[in-house]
């Protein structure tokens, strides 16, 4: 079994080793964890383009050495032209093409807001040109195509090949690129370089925004310059769960951070410390069903929520849900929200400043639309809206869509700080529960907790089944026990991307940093 990495002065965990090294370089040169994360976010937008990009959304959870954590909602709203009339004749919002690209990308507004916090807290030592330098070089000079990108291009070729800009950007002379071949994005390199000169603000309220607005209009996307100009990242007070093991934090609506905390709050009422493998999976899966029901009842654009979401995480309602779980029988359930492609990254610096961050374009390659001049791949997060005007997630111009994204962090009762998370849509809260339970509650070593076989209740890409999917490395006895409990169990490959790319960093009480990355990804835990 792989060992976690330890370091005294800084640690970064990302699902692509080049992004980890970018973050580490910034830390070595005096940047703080926030600056390192902005740099890593820029690099991974280039080197893992099927999973995230500057045309997507982002969410931050920042935990200072002392004082209250801060969350940043850097997600964009539906464009002013994205009306129900715009989709007249459609049964649902398309998942690909210009009509799926209906929300403003928020992630760069989050970078900007996070850097403001860095300055407020005594950081902000490095210029933007330094933070984006690696990303610009990788976009201009090229990077080796990962097996993950090659596989995604192959799997989604038929639905994306005719989407504007996709073939020109992601195919090599019309062919699917081989893993290891050189992949360049010269237009994106120009845009990133332009941002270092004009500032991140230019993406929303400057010359770059004007250029993109023209591209959006020509492609028939329902977003205007005014929509871009209206985008602002929002600072939030994160949701908090008071757990036996300490305080756990997660993201507010429109994300499903509630789900991740509710699962751990429900299972905190169950005897998880002594649970065997099958009991651990069963109890977390049953808690997941309860938490998904809360999500589907309440979570939407925060302006449309009438209940205090934090109140749903009080001890009494969570204990009541725990009492409904049958240790001997799986409950029936409906359907999940499905998968989502994303990157989770964590950084903790020498001062103890900790950052948990997620950046996403929703589906693999998002909408598939690449703007012809700026080279920006646009997300399709707006496909999460409903065209039913009476639905909780009904489409409306200026409304934020539902997000599965939710970065996690914890201040443990023993004095340690932990940041952790995963990509993977419905799988994110399930993987978070697996890692936290295994490492913090059951005492499993950190890297082992990330590498150990995982599960997914719900659908994976291209599948309609909402079964319980287990990686093949689970013991035959665990498969047998879960089936006997009534779970509809299917087997996944031994190391499956379907269960997400996870990671975690722990800051120990002596200041030492421990990082664990996911062997299912191209990532690393890099420290110094």
N, C-alpha and C positions, 0 to 999 in steps of 0.2 A: 504494500500500500504506500502511495506517495506520502511524503512528509510535508507539512506546512512550512512556509518560509518565515524566518524570524529576522528582525533587523532593529537597530536602536534608534534610527533618526527619521525614517519616513517609509511608508509602505503604500503601494498602489496595486489594486487588483482590477483587471479589465478582461473582457473576453477576446482581446487581440493583443499579443505581446508587444507590438509596436506602440500601441496606445499606452500600455503600462510603462514602457521605456520613456515615452514622451513625458508622462507625469513625473516619473522619477528624475528626469533631467531638470525639470522645473524646480522640484524640491531641492536638488543638489545646488542649484544656482540661487537659492534664497527665496524662492516663491513659497507661498503657503499652500495649504490643501485646496483652497478654492481656486487659486491660479493654476495649480497642477491639474485640477479637474477640468477647467475650461480648455487647457491645452490638450488633455486626453480626449475631451469631447470633440474637438476639432479634428484630431488625428483619426479617431475611430469613425467619424463621419466619412472619411476618405477611404480607410482601409477595410471597413466592413459595410459597404454601401447598401447591401441588400437588407441590412438590419436597422439602419438609422441614417440620419443625414441632417444637413442644415435646413432642409425643407420639412422638418418634422417638429415634434414637441418635446419638451423636457420637464422633469420635476426634480427638485433639489430638497434634501433634508440635511441641514447643516447643524452640527452639534459642537458648540464651543467647549473649551476645557471647563469653563464655569458659566453659569447663567443658562437661560432658556434656549432650547433649540429653535431654529427658524426653518420654515418650509417655503419654497418658492414654486408657485404654479406658473409654469411657462408653457401653457397650452393655448392654442389659438381658437378663435370662434369661427362660426360659419360666416361666409361672405355675405355681403348685403344683397347680392343677386341670387343667393341660394334659397329661393322660395319654393313652396309646394308647386306653384305654377311652372317653375323651371323644370320640374321633374314630372310634369303632366304626361300621362301615358306609361310611366314606369311603375312596375309593381313594387320595386325597392330601389334605393340608391345604388347605382352600379359600384362594383368594387374596384374597377380599373378604368383608366382613361380620364379625360378632362372633367367629366361629370362627377367622378369620385373625388376629385381634387378640390374640395369645396371649403376647406378651413385654412385659416392663416397659420403658417408655421410659427410656433412660439419659442423654439429652443434658443435662438440667438438673443431674444429679449431676456431669457433666463441667465445666459452667460453674463449679459450686461448688468443685470440686477445683482447677481452673485459677486461680481467684481466690485460693485459699490459697497457691498457688505465687507468684502476683504479690506478695502480702503478704510472703512469705518473702524475696523478692528485692528488697524495698524499694519495691514499687508499692502497689496497692490504695488509691489516693488518692481515688477517686470512689465515692459510695454506689450501691447497687444501683438506687435510684430514678432516678439519673442515667443509668445504663447502659441501663435499660429504657424510658426516657422516650419515645424515638422510636417504639419498637414499640407502646407503649400508645396513643400518638396515632394512629398509622396504623391500628390495629385499631379504635379508637373512631370516628375521623372518616372513615376510608376511604382507599383507595388506588386508582389506576387499574388495572383489570384488564389484565394483560399479554397479548400475543398468545399467549404460551406457555401461560398459564393457560386462556385461552379455548379454545385448540386441544385442550388436555388434557381439559377438561370435555366438549367435543364428542365427542372420541374415546372417552372412557370413560363416556359418559352411560348407555348401556344397562346396563352391569354395575354401576353405582353408584347409579342414581337411587332404587332401593328400599332401599339400605343405611341403617340408622338414622342420622339426623342429616345425611346428605349433602345432600339436596335443600334442607333448611331453611337450610343454611350456604352452599352453593356455587352454588345457582341463584337467579335473580332473578325472583320471582313465578312460579316453576316453569319459567322459561326459562333457557337457557344464556346467561351474561352476555357482552355484547359487549366486545371489547378497547377499553379506554379508559373504560368505564363505572365508576361508583364501587362499590367493594366494601368493606363493613364487617363486622367480626367483634366485635360488642359483648360477647359472653360471654367471648371470649378476652381482650378488653381488661380485663374485670373480673378474670379469673384472673391476668393479668400484674400488674395493680395490687395484687392480693392478695399476690403473691409479694414485691413491694417492701416490704410491711408485715410479713408473716410470715416472710420469708426463703425462699430456694430449698429449704431443708430441708422446708418445709411440703408440697412436692409429693410427698414420700415418707413423712414421719413427722410430719404435722401435720394441722390442720383441712382443708386442701385435699385431702390424701391420703384422709382419711376420707370427704369428699364424693365423690371419684372412685371410691373402693372401692364405695360404694353404687351409683353409676351403672354400674360394671362388673358388679356382681351383677345389677342389674335387666335389663341387656342380655344376660346369659348369657355374658359373657366369662370365660375361665378364670384370672383374676388376682384376688388378694385383697389386703386392706390389708397383711397380713404380707409378701406378695411385694413390694409397693411399699416397705415399711419395710426390707427386706433389701438394697435396691439401694445399692451404693457404687461410685463410679468407682474405677478401679485405675490406679496409676502403673506404668508399664512401662519397661524399658530397650529402646529401639527397635532393630529389626534394622538392621544396618549392612553395606554393601557397600564394600569397598576397590576403587575404580575407578581407572583410569589418570588420570582427571581430578579425583580427590579422593574424599572419603567421602560416600556417599549413604545417607540414613536413611529408614526407613519403619516401618509399624505391624506389631506382633506379631499372632499369632493371637488371636482367631478371624477376623481379616481376611486378605485375600490380599496383604498387603504383600510377602510372599515373592515373589509373581509379578512385581511391579514391579521389585524388585531383581534377581531372577534373569534377567529379560529383558536388563537393562543389563549384568549380569555375563557373560552368554553372548555378547552382541554386542561386549563389550569385547575378546573374542578374535578378532573379525573386523575387516576393514579398513573401518570405518565412515566414517572421516574423508574418504576418497576415493570413497565409494559414490555412484552417481548415484541419481536418484529411485526407479527401479524396484528397484535393488539394496537401497536403504535399506528400502523397504517389505517386500521379500521376506525379507531377513535378520531384520528385527524380527518379522515374522509367523511365521517358522519358529522363532525363539527363544520366541515366545509359546506355541506349541504345546508345546514342552518344559517351559516354566514352568507351564502349565496342568496338565500331567501331574503335576508335583510337588505342586501345590495339591490336586488331586483325590485324591492318595494320602495326604497328611499333614494338611491343615488342617481343624480342627474346634475345639470348645471346648478351650482350652489345657490343661485338667485331664485331657483324654483323649489328649493327644499324648505319645508315648513317645520320639520322636526330637528331638534338638536342631535346631530350625528354622534357627538361626544357622549350624550346621555345613553346611547345604545351600548356603550362600553362600560357602564356601571356594573358593579358586582352582581346585583340581584337579577337583572335580566339575563346576564350571561349564565349565572348559576341555573336559572330556570330552563334555559336552552340545554344545558348540560344534562339536566335531569331527564330530558326527553330522549337522550341517546341510549339505545339498547345495545349492550355489549355483546349480545348474542344474535342480533339480526340487523342487516342493512336496511335502512329506510329507502322507500321509493323517492325519486326526485325527478325533476323536469329536465331542463336543458340548460347548458352553460352558455356563455357568451362566445366561446370558441378561442382559438389560439391568437397569438400576436407576436410579431417579431420586433425585438427591442434589444437594447444593451443596458445592463446594469454595471456600474463601476463604483469603486470605493477608494478613497484616499484618506489617510491619517498622517498628519505631519508631526514634527518634533515637539510642537507645543501641546499636542493633544487635540488640535482642531480636526474634526472628523466630518467627512462628506460622504453621503450616500446619494447616488445620482442615477437617473434613468433618462434615456433619449431614444426616441422611436419614430418610425414612419408608418406604424401599424402593421399592415401586411408586408410580406417579403416584397421589396422594391416599392412599397407604398402604392400610389396610384399608377406607377409605371411612367408617368409623364415627366420628362426632363425638359426644362425650359431651354430653348435653342441657343440663346446668347449667353445667359448667365450660368448654364450648366447645373441648375438646381433641380434635384429630384424631389417631387412634391409628394407629401403624405396623402393617405386616403382615410385618415381618422374619421372624417365626416360620414363614412359608410356606416358608422355606428348609430347614426340617427334613424328614426322611423319616419315614414311618409304618412303614418296614421296621425292625424292632427290631435287625437285624443290620447296618444301614448305619452308615457312619462318622458321618453326620449324623442318626442316629436321635433322634427326639423323646424328651425326658425332662424332667420338672419340674425347674426350677433350672438347666437346661443353656443355655449360650449358643449361639445359632445362628451359622452361617457368615455372614461379611460380605464383600462385595466392596469395602467402603470402605477407602481407604488414602491418607492425606495424605503427601506427600513433601517432603524437604528435602535440601540438599547443602551441605557445606563444601568448596568447590573448592580445588584445589591452588594456584591463583593468588591465593588470599586472599579471593575473593568468597563470599558466602553466598546461597543460592537457596532459595526455597520455591515449590512448584508442585504442581499436581494438577488433577483433573477429576471431574465426575460421569460416570455411565454404565456401571455394572455391569462386565461383561467388558471394556468399552472403557477403563476407568480405567488399568490398567497399560499398555495399548497407546498411549494418548494421552500418558501420562507418558514413555514411551520415545521417542515422536516428538518431544516438546518438548525433552527433555534431549539427544537425539542431534543434533537440528537446531541447537540453540543452542550447547550446550557443546562437542560433538564436531566439528560441521561449521561452526560460526561464523556461523550465520544470525542476523540481528538478532532480539531477543527477541519483539517484537510479530509479526514475520513468522513466527516459529516457531510461535506460537499460532494465527495466522490462516490459515496455509498449509493446503492441503487435507489431510484426514486419512482414515483408514480404520478399519474395524471388522471383525475376524474374529469371527463369531458372529451371534447373532440380535438383531434390533431388535424393538420392541414389535409384537405382533400378527403376527409372522412366524415360521415354523417353520424357516427355512433357516439353516444355520450357515455360510453362504458368506463370502467376503471382499468386503466392501462398501466401495467407494471413492467419495468425493465427486466430483462431475462435473468439478471444476476440475483434476483430474489430466490430464496430457497424453494424447492418444490413444495415443501410443507406450508410455506406462506401462501403460495398460490392456492393450494388445496383448502387451507383454513378459510381464506377470504371467500372462495367460491361457496364453501359450506355455510358461511354467514349470509349468503344471498347476494353477494356482489357479482355483477356481470364483468368478469375479468378477462382481459386480453393481454397478450405478451407483446412487448416492444423489444427492439434490439438491446443488447447489453448496455451500450452507451448511446442513448438516443437523444438527439437534439429536441425531440418532442417534449422532454421534461425540462427544457430550458438550459440556459447558461448561467450558472449561479456563481456566487463568490462571497467572501466575507473577510473582514479584518477585525482583529481584537487588539485593543490596547490594554496591556496588563498593568497592574498597579505599580510595577517598578519602571514603567515607561517603555518597556519592550513591546514591539509591534509584531503581530503574527498574522500572516495572510494566507488565504487558501483560494485557489482558482478551480475552475471546472474543467476536467479533462475532456468534456464533451465539446469544448470550445477551442479556439486558437489562442487562448489567453495565457496569462501568467500572473504570479504574485511577485512583484519586483520591489525590493527594499534596499536600503543602504544604512 
